[in-house]
Amino acid sequence: QLHPISTLDICWIILNVTHITKPSFASCDETSLKLKWDVIDTSVVTTLALQYKEIHETWEQAKDYEVAVDGAAATGASLTEAAVVDLKPGTPYYVRLTAVTKDGQKTVGPETVFDTKPIDCTPKSRKCIIS
């Protein structure tokens, strides 16, 4: 038996999809950032992407890292974290999540900024062994 969907149900679905949290920091090195976020409802979201850009770029120039396609984790990805690689050392990157629902509605989450580590130019200690 089918049950009618109320306006309240529709609002909950839209709010549930549009409530995308900011990615949070997990780890980084000189050329990569590992980020994590809250679980997204994949019964509603078909595509989830992590967008990232340098500070001087626009969001239209941002790169996309697909996290979920057709409601399942993309190859090499997780539904709650991703590592973005081949970044510039010591550079701030703006990041955000975008989600597309089964009906084609695109939702953009809040942005945040993270830096990659600078290149470490500190000389390594030398050890001298005399025998």
SEVOLUM-827567 format. One line per field, with one value per residue: residue in one letter; x, z, y of N, C-alpha, C, O in turn; residue number from 1. Coordinates in pm, whole numbers, plus 50000, padded with zeros to 5 digits. Example, Ala and Ser with C-alpha at 12.3 -4.5 7.8 and 13.67 -1.06 7.14 Angstrom:
<nodes>
rest c(A; S)
n.c1 c(51319; 51285)
n.c3 c(50780; 50708)
n.c2 c(49431; 49775)
ca.c1 c(51230; 51367)
ca.c3 c(50780; 50714)
ca.c2 c(49550; 49894)
c.c1 c(51320; 51290)
c.c3 c(50780; 50787)
c.c2 c(49670; 50003)
o.c1 c(51424; 51341)
o.c3 c(50846; 50804)
o.c2 c(49668; 50114)
nr c(1; 2)
</nodes>
This chain:
<nodes>
rest c(Q; L; H; P; I; S; T; L; D; I; C; W; I; I; L; N; V; T; H; I; T; K; P; S; F; A; S; C; D; E; T; S; L; K; L; K; W; D; V; I; D; T; S; V; V; T; T; L; A; L; Q; Y; K; E; I; H; E; T; W; E; Q; A; K; D; Y; E; V; A; V; D; G; A; A; A; T; G; A; S; L; T; E; A; A; V; V; D; L; K; P; G; T; P; Y; Y; V; R; L; T; A; V; T; K; D; G; Q; K; T; V; G; P; E; T; V; F; D; T; K; P; I; D; C; T; P; K; S; R; K; C; I; I; S)
n.c1 c(50084; 50059; 50175; 50080; 50304; 50386; 50406; 50577; 50738; 50871; 51010; 51181; 51337; 51466; 51602; 51763; 51934; 52045; 52185; 52485; 52787; 53084; 53394; 53634; 53964; 54188; 54450; 54771; 55028; 55314; 55210; 54947; 54610; 54413; 54080; 53776; 53424; 53077; 52845; 52655; 52325; 52290; 52072; 51928; 52111; 52291; 52533; 52833; 53073; 53400; 53507; 53786; 54009; 54263; 54340; 54327; 54171; 53849; 53530; 53434; 53661; 53748; 53860; 53715; 53668; 53538; 53343; 53126; 52928; 52628; 52523; 52709; 53039; 53301; 53569; 53851; 53773; 53598; 53284; 53293; 53539; 53830; 54133; 54310; 54533; 54852; 54894; 55011; 55298; 55282; 55053; 54740; 54419; 54085; 53804; 53508; 53200; 52987; 52663; 52447; 52113; 51884; 51684; 51817; 51877; 52114; 52327; 52530; 52780; 52909; 53212; 53558; 53897; 54220; 54569; 54846; 55145; 55449; 55749; 56002; 56297; 56491; 56808; 56906; 57008; 57344; 57521; 57808; 58010; 58265; 58499)
n.c3 c(50000; 49911; 50062; 50100; 50039; 50254; 50275; 50480; 50486; 50240; 50283; 50489; 50348; 50163; 50341; 50470; 50263; 50189; 50413; 50430; 50576; 50662; 50526; 50736; 50878; 50841; 50789; 50651; 50403; 50221; 49960; 49962; 50092; 50343; 50404; 50600; 50661; 50765; 50736; 50439; 50317; 50106; 49984; 49883; 49769; 49469; 49352; 49493; 49549; 49617; 49606; 49520; 49535; 49457; 49641; 49477; 49265; 49101; 49192; 48965; 48839; 48997; 49094; 49075; 49289; 49265; 49499; 49552; 49333; 49176; 49426; 49553; 49687; 49507; 49303; 49496; 49693; 49988; 50157; 50353; 50368; 50199; 50007; 49867; 49611; 49455; 49501; 49556; 49754; 50079; 50035; 50053; 50030; 49926; 50013; 49954; 49975; 49726; 49637; 49443; 49390; 49328; 49170; 49039; 49173; 49282; 49553; 49741; 49979; 50277; 50256; 50342; 50452; 50402; 50454; 50271; 50383; 50414; 50214; 50363; 50454; 50635; 50738; 50765; 51053; 51091; 51124; 51262; 51245; 51405; 51370)
n.c2 c(49883; 50218; 50515; 50850; 51122; 51374; 51735; 51796; 51563; 51590; 51829; 51737; 51550; 51720; 51894; 51706; 51624; 51867; 51937; 51931; 51872; 52060; 51956; 51797; 51812; 51543; 51443; 51545; 51598; 51716; 51721; 51634; 51612; 51470; 51426; 51426; 51361; 51390; 51114; 51078; 51049; 50795; 50685; 50885; 51062; 51052; 51119; 51221; 51462; 51584; 51902; 52104; 52384; 52628; 52928; 53157; 53081; 53041; 52890; 52773; 52694; 52495; 52166; 51840; 51565; 51265; 51104; 50939; 50749; 50680; 50618; 50455; 50399; 50550; 50418; 50349; 50525; 50642; 50665; 50854; 50979; 51115; 51131; 51387; 51427; 51518; 51791; 52133; 52205; 52364; 52521; 52691; 52542; 52568; 52379; 52183; 51995; 51854; 51750; 51546; 51474; 51197; 51306; 51504; 51739; 51970; 52018; 52228; 52216; 52384; 52576; 52526; 52581; 52442; 52381; 52249; 52083; 52272; 52247; 52060; 52187; 52149; 52049; 51710; 51528; 51425; 51126; 50995; 50722; 50563; 50316)
ca.c1 c(50000; 50134; 50138; 50108; 50416; 50340; 50499; 50677; 50833; 50952; 51103; 51283; 51429; 51549; 51692; 51859; 52034; 52115; 52269; 52616; 52881; 53216; 53496; 53728; 54101; 54231; 54596; 54825; 55172; 55349; 55136; 54814; 54523; 54314; 53967; 53665; 53297; 52967; 52781; 52548; 52223; 52306; 51944; 51879; 52222; 52350; 52671; 52895; 53206; 53478; 53566; 53897; 54069; 54356; 54275; 54306; 54082; 53705; 53473; 53419; 53792; 53778; 53868; 53622; 53709; 53412; 53347; 53021; 52857; 52513; 52500; 52814; 53171; 53378; 53691; 53954; 53716; 53511; 53170; 53313; 53672; 53902; 54265; 54333; 54678; 54915; 54875; 55134; 55341; 55266; 54949; 54605; 54315; 53945; 53737; 53366; 53132; 52867; 52581; 52339; 52011; 51830; 51603; 51904; 51898; 52252; 52344; 52669; 52805; 52993; 53353; 53658; 54030; 54328; 54699; 54940; 55267; 55557; 55864; 56092; 56435; 56580; 56907; 56895; 57127; 57441; 57579; 57944; 58045; 58409; 58524)
ca.c3 c(50000; 49902; 50157; 50041; 50097; 50299; 50256; 50585; 50441; 50132; 50347; 50559; 50248; 50110; 50447; 50494; 50156; 50186; 50532; 50406; 50668; 50611; 50545; 50844; 50855; 50893; 50786; 50527; 50385; 50132; 49833; 49973; 50207; 50370; 50468; 50636; 50679; 50814; 50639; 50358; 50284; 49967; 49924; 49818; 49692; 49372; 49327; 49595; 49504; 49695; 49518; 49582; 49450; 49523; 49692; 49369; 49163; 49126; 49205; 48829; 48805; 49096; 49051; 49144; 49322; 49286; 49615; 49535; 49206; 49185; 49565; 49607; 49690; 49383; 49314; 49578; 49783; 50098; 50164; 50459; 50364; 50071; 50002; 49743; 49589; 49352; 49536; 49572; 49894; 50148; 49964; 50107; 49937; 49968; 49981; 49988; 49918; 49647; 49625; 49344; 49427; 49219; 49082; 48974; 49255; 49327; 49679; 49768; 50121; 50316; 50224; 50446; 50391; 50463; 50390; 50265; 50457; 50332; 50192; 50477; 50408; 50749; 50714; 50849; 51137; 51036; 51225; 51225; 51315; 51395; 51416)
ca.c2 c(50000; 50342; 50620; 50981; 51196; 51505; 51846; 51781; 51460; 51647; 51922; 51661; 51494; 51829; 51937; 51599; 51628; 51995; 51952; 51872; 51936; 52097; 51852; 51826; 51769; 51413; 51447; 51603; 51604; 51826; 51723; 51573; 51638; 51367; 51493; 51339; 51432; 51307; 51026; 51135; 50948; 50753; 50646; 51007; 51120; 50959; 51157; 51305; 51501; 51679; 52003; 52176; 52486; 52719; 53048; 53256; 53025; 53046; 52755; 52718; 52637; 52391; 52026; 51751; 51429; 51192; 51018; 50839; 50750; 50589; 50580; 50366; 50462; 50543; 50339; 50409; 50626; 50602; 50757; 50951; 51042; 51109; 51193; 51461; 51418; 51602; 51932; 52210; 52216; 52492; 52597; 52677; 52495; 52571; 52252; 52169; 51879; 51877; 51629; 51549; 51377; 51116; 51391; 51602; 51858; 51982; 52089; 52261; 52232; 52497; 52560; 52545; 52590; 52364; 52399; 52138; 52114; 52328; 52158; 52061; 52210; 52132; 51943; 51591; 51512; 51331; 51039; 50952; 50598; 50535; 50180)
c.c1 c(50089; 50082; 50170; 50224; 50365; 50445; 50610; 50782; 50925; 51053; 51214; 51385; 51521; 51648; 51799; 51970; 52113; 52202; 52399; 52714; 53009; 53308; 53588; 53863; 54126; 54383; 54642; 54975; 55199; 55262; 54998; 54742; 54429; 54205; 53859; 53541; 53193; 52907; 52667; 52453; 52231; 52178; 51882; 51985; 52278; 52496; 52718; 53036; 53270; 53540; 53679; 53958; 54170; 54283; 54242; 54210; 53935; 53654; 53449; 53549; 53830; 53783; 53771; 53688; 53581; 53428; 53246; 52953; 52748; 52495; 52603; 52948; 53242; 53505; 53796; 53903; 53635; 53396; 53189; 53453; 53735; 54038; 54279; 54484; 54722; 54887; 55011; 55170; 55315; 55158; 54814; 54507; 54177; 53882; 53591; 53313; 53014; 52795; 52475; 52242; 51964; 51746; 51684; 51928; 52042; 52256; 52492; 52685; 52893; 53140; 53439; 53794; 54130; 54456; 54772; 55065; 55369; 55668; 55959; 56235; 56537; 56679; 56886; 57022; 57216; 57499; 57714; 57976; 58193; 58432; 58670)
c.c3 c(50000; 50004; 50092; 50114; 50133; 50267; 50360; 50546; 50334; 50189; 50419; 50461; 50196; 50216; 50474; 50389; 50162; 50309; 50511; 50496; 50596; 50624; 50660; 50813; 50917; 50900; 50657; 50521; 50286; 50007; 49841; 50100; 50222; 50453; 50501; 50659; 50728; 50701; 50569; 50320; 50136; 49906; 49851; 49726; 49596; 49345; 49436; 49548; 49603; 49595; 49592; 49481; 49530; 49553; 49580; 49260; 49202; 49142; 49068; 48783; 48898; 49032; 49135; 49169; 49355; 49398; 49602; 49401; 49215; 49326; 49626; 49601; 49556; 49408; 49395; 49677; 49893; 50101; 50271; 50463; 50227; 50087; 49865; 49726; 49477; 49375; 49550; 49721; 49950; 50088; 50033; 49996; 50002; 49926; 50024; 49924; 49834; 49633; 49519; 49382; 49304; 49121; 49020; 49052; 49305; 49453; 49703; 49917; 50150; 50286; 50348; 50380; 50474; 50385; 50381; 50343; 50362; 50315; 50310; 50427; 50521; 50720; 50812; 50932; 51077; 51151; 51173; 51309; 51292; 51449; 51427)
c.c2 c(50124; 50442; 50754; 51049; 51334; 51611; 51838; 51676; 51515; 51745; 51848; 51604; 51603; 51876; 51833; 51602; 51756; 52017; 51873; 51946; 51975; 51977; 51894; 51761; 51632; 51408; 51516; 51578; 51716; 51834; 51659; 51618; 51520; 51433; 51393; 51426; 51334; 51224; 51100; 51022; 50911; 50697; 50765; 51065; 51015; 50991; 51251; 51336; 51596; 51775; 52072; 52273; 52565; 52850; 53148; 53206; 53045; 52903; 52692; 52652; 52521; 52253; 51944; 51616; 51354; 51091; 50906; 50860; 50644; 50533; 50489; 50439; 50443; 50462; 50414; 50513; 50561; 50702; 50864; 51013; 51027; 51176; 51259; 51470; 51512; 51750; 52000; 52220; 52356; 52580; 52579; 52634; 52511; 52440; 52258; 52043; 51925; 51744; 51651; 51438; 51300; 51198; 51504; 51729; 51858; 52067; 52108; 52285; 52352; 52469; 52581; 52544; 52510; 52390; 52266; 52180; 52179; 52225; 52172; 52072; 52196; 52021; 51828; 51578; 51404; 51250; 50992; 50828; 50573; 50396; 50152)
o.c1 c(50183; 49962; 50278; 50240; 50307; 50560; 50726; 50901; 51045; 51170; 51329; 51505; 51642; 51765; 51915; 52087; 52234; 52285; 52418; 52722; 53038; 53301; 53615; 53873; 54089; 54440; 54562; 55039; 55114; 55241; 54938; 54804; 54370; 54232; 53849; 53551; 53216; 52917; 52592; 52497; 52184; 52176; 51793; 51954; 52310; 52575; 52650; 53110; 53202; 53616; 53669; 53958; 54166; 54178; 54141; 54172; 53902; 53724; 53444; 53546; 53933; 53719; 53748; 53755; 53521; 53515; 53274; 52925; 52774; 52457; 52588; 52967; 53242; 53544; 53827; 53984; 53609; 53410; 53108; 53482; 53698; 54056; 54264; 54554; 54640; 54861; 55115; 55082; 55326; 55172; 54776; 54514; 54157; 53904; 53555; 53372; 52949; 52857; 52420; 52282; 52001; 51738; 51627; 51995; 52088; 52196; 52571; 52611; 52945; 53186; 53398; 53805; 54127; 54452; 54762; 55088; 55375; 55679; 55991; 56289; 56654; 56640; 56853; 57131; 57169; 57523; 57730; 57969; 58241; 58389; 58709)
o.c3 c(50079; 50028; 50035; 50235; 50049; 50235; 50330; 50570; 50336; 50150; 50413; 50487; 50186; 50186; 50499; 50422; 50143; 50310; 50567; 50492; 50486; 50723; 50678; 50734; 51031; 51004; 50567; 50619; 50268; 49953; 49737; 50199; 50124; 50560; 50438; 50676; 50732; 50584; 50631; 50293; 50050; 49787; 49768; 49617; 49637; 49320; 49468; 49511; 49666; 49508; 49713; 49361; 49653; 49495; 49588; 49173; 49319; 49111; 49057; 48697; 48879; 48930; 49252; 49082; 49461; 49394; 49637; 49360; 49257; 49344; 49741; 49519; 49500; 49523; 49365; 49738; 49891; 50051; 50280; 50553; 50149; 50170; 49762; 49816; 49412; 49281; 49555; 49804; 49878; 50089; 50067; 49884; 50117; 49814; 50118; 49831; 49867; 49620; 49507; 49402; 49191; 49003; 48955; 49002; 49364; 49459; 49687; 49976; 50058; 50289; 50445; 50262; 50597; 50266; 50470; 50366; 50244; 50391; 50352; 50366; 50505; 50681; 50929; 50887; 51021; 51260; 51057; 51432; 51179; 51560; 51465)
o.c2 c(50134; 50453; 50770; 51035; 51403; 51578; 51870; 51697; 51489; 51743; 51890; 51608; 51582; 51897; 51869; 51584; 51756; 52108; 51765; 52068; 51929; 51904; 52012; 51667; 51607; 51375; 51542; 51541; 51803; 51943; 51631; 51656; 51474; 51489; 51288; 51547; 51213; 51261; 51175; 50910; 50986; 50665; 50747; 51113; 50904; 50900; 51349; 51245; 51678; 51733; 52096; 52249; 52569; 52878; 53217; 53283; 53062; 52807; 52569; 52564; 52457; 52227; 51974; 51560; 51376; 51004; 50791; 50972; 50531; 50418; 50448; 50529; 50333; 50441; 50529; 50583; 50441; 50813; 50957; 51091; 50939; 51265; 51195; 51516; 51578; 51825; 51933; 52241; 52455; 52703; 52468; 52683; 52473; 52394; 52329; 51989; 52024; 51638; 51760; 51324; 51333; 51165; 51592; 51820; 51760; 52174; 52015; 52364; 52414; 52355; 52645; 52510; 52511; 52419; 52181; 52299; 52145; 52129; 52284; 51979; 52227; 51911; 51849; 51614; 51305; 51302; 50955; 50832; 50564; 50362; 50041)
nr c(1; 2; 3; 4; 5; 6; 7; 8; 9; 10; 11; 12; 13; 14; 15; 16; 17; 18; 19; 20; 21; 22; 23; 24; 25; 26; 27; 28; 29; 30; 31; 32; 33; 34; 35; 36; 37; 38; 39; 40; 41; 42; 43; 44; 45; 46; 47; 48; 49; 50; 51; 52; 53; 54; 55; 56; 57; 58; 59; 60; 61; 62; 63; 64; 65; 66; 67; 68; 69; 70; 71; 72; 73; 74; 75; 76; 77; 78; 79; 80; 81; 82; 83; 84; 85; 86; 87; 88; 89; 90; 91; 92; 93; 94; 95; 96; 97; 98; 99; 100; 101; 102; 103; 104; 105; 106; 107; 108; 109; 110; 111; 112; 113; 114; 115; 116; 117; 118; 119; 120; 121; 122; 123; 124; 125; 126; 127; 128; 129; 130; 131)
</nodes>
